[in-house]
Amino acid sequence: MNIWLTQIGEQLPLSLDTRKMRTALLADELVQRKHSVVWWASAFDHSSKKFLFDKDKEIFIKKNYSIRILKGKGYCNNVSISRYIDHKIIAEKLYAEICRLQPPDIIVVSMPDHLTAFQAVRYANLKNVPVLVDVRDEWPDIFLTVFPKFLRLTVRRLLKKDFDSTANLLANCQAITSMMESLHQWALNKARRKKRWTDRVYYLGTMPPVDYDVDRISPQVKYLRESTRKRFVLLYIGTFGKHNDPTIMVEAAAEVKKAHKSDYFTFIIAGDGKYHNKIAQKVENFDNVFLPGWVGQNEISFLLSLASVGVIPSTSRRDEFPNKAFTYLSAGIPIVASSGGELKNIVDKFHVGCFYSPNDTTGFVKLINGLVKDPGRLRKMSKNAKNLFEERFHAVKIYSQFADHIENIVACQESVSKVR
């Protein structure tokens, strides 16, 4: 089969050190099955906020697998007019480009963003191509949360076209998938229809940690092996942003310092984002808090090997199941989190971590002190985490099932066409 994927926010698999996410993992599975895959992507890297390419082009990853690069204008902030314009430019380019090509057997469309998703579904309906929309966030609804409540009705009216486009594309696709149940139900509600056999939930999942190459690890990161020995290591990997703010780990470091317990703990905060400079200034007075910056897959594996727990410092009880949760579980690392919803339900059910109230530094410190005093509980949660990952969140299982589903949708479409 000839399969198109659209996704403009993920890191592209351009090097061996890239941590592959949903689209890349699905593409690998489809190519392994001898399908031809074209991934429509952006020239702009969302994580680093830098252009990877200065023009539209096609990159060949391997036989029957290419990435078609489309250049927008770029942006500095995740929530901004510039980002909206960037996505609109790419969406218009996408439609213009795909209209010149032979239609594929199916299109798997990622949403967000809703602008490129709309154009892909528009094309699919015009050409009678089956289209699956994979929903990963509540766009454009999530835009409203940036504004005070008294302004949200006004903003909703201003974005009426975007809300209508999202409802339209979800109502006019053959299948809706998502990476968690609550988000899937949100999408079905937007489409104003009940669940069909084509509508499924496939968790994000991830691959197990790779065996890291110690020779490719920077000296400042490699140093952590000795400095963390016999310590309780709290690890955060991700973006420093509005919804996940690791500042609470620095505040916890200050609390344990006051209690003369600094020698028991090490806090590793890996990544980058909005609050990086603020956190960097705060950690200057601590010798047990480390900011290794944005790390690749090799160094992620190394840091996971050091960690006692993985932290998900949500600033509210929002319903989420972020990539970092699967990363921690893949290494058998218990989760310490403050989010709510599906992640909390699964962590509680399978006993793979524990929770504190959002932004509650005192509660966070009490929790980690309790874990230090109860190594038996920590070992049990670690074992549970590894088992849960192997049973439910291993990428090989998830994306094999996802690929099966895509093949079944195409087969069903072909059967209907023959009857006609």
C-alpha positions, 0 to 999 in steps of 0.5 A: 500500500501507499500510505501518507502520514501528516505530522508537523510537530514531532522530531524527525528521525534524521539521526540514530540519537533521535528519540522516535515518537508516535509517527516515526514508530508507526512509519517504521512498522508500516515500512517493515510490512513492505508498505510505501510511506510518505510523511508530510512534515515541517522544516521547523523543529518544534522542540528547538524552535529552529529551522532544520531546512531552508526550503521545501524538499524530500528526504529519503530515510530508506527504501519506500520511506520518505519525508516531504518537508514543507517550510513555514515561517517558524515561531518562538512561542508555542502559543502565538500568532506566529505559530498559527501563521506557520501552520496555516502556510504549511497547511496550504502548501500541503494541499497544493502539493498533494493535489499534484500527486497520485492519491494514496491508499489511505492517509493517517492524519495527526491532529494537532494541528487542525489546519493541516488535518483539515486540508488532508481530510478535505483532499481525502474526501475529494479523492475518495481516499480513506482517512484516519485522524489520530487525535493527540490534543484538544485543538483549538479548544486548548487555545481558550485555556490561555485566556481568562474565563471572562474572555473565552467566549469572545475568543471562541467567537473569533476562532469560530472558523477553527472550531468549525473546521475541527468538527468538520474534519472529525465528522468526515473521516472514516476513523478516529484514533487517539492516545487516551480514552478521554481524548478519544471521547472528546473527538467523537463528541466533536464529530457528533457520532457514536464510536464505530469499529474503526475508532480505537485508542492506541497509547503513545507507548515507546521502545525500551531504553537503548544500550547507551554508548558511554563514550558519546555522553558529555563529561558533565552528564557522565559525571552524574554516575559517581555523584548519584551513587547511593542517592535517591535520584529524581529525574525529569525529562521534557519541556519546561512549560506551563503544564509541566513545570519542574521548578517544584524539584528545585523548591524540594531541593531547597527544603531538603537542604534546610533539613540537612538531607541534601546528601540523600537526594539528587535532582536531574532536570533534563530538557529545555523550555519557557522556564529554563532560565528561571530554573538555571538561576535558582539551581546555582546554589545547589550541588545536588541539582543538575540541568544537563539541557536537551538530551538525545536518546543515548543520554536519555538512556544513561539518565534513566539508568541512574533514576530512582523515580521519574517526575511528572510535575503537572501544574494542575489535575489535568487529564494527561498521559504524556510521553515521559510517563512511557519513557519512565515505565520502559526503564522500570522507573516508578512515577511521581506525578501530580496530574489527574485523569487516565495517567492517575487511574493507571498508576493507582490501579497497577501500583507503579507510582504515587501522587502529590497535589499540584504545586504542593512542595511540602507534599512532594517532599513528604512523598519522596522522604517516605519513598527513601524510607521504604525501599521495599515499596520502591522495588515493588513499584519498579517491578510493576512498572516494568511488567506494565510496560511490557504488557501494555505500553511496548511500542512494538505491540502498540504500533503492530496493532495500529498498523493492523487497523490501518490495513483493515480499514483499507481492505474494508474500503476496497471491498466496498468499492468492489461491491459498487 
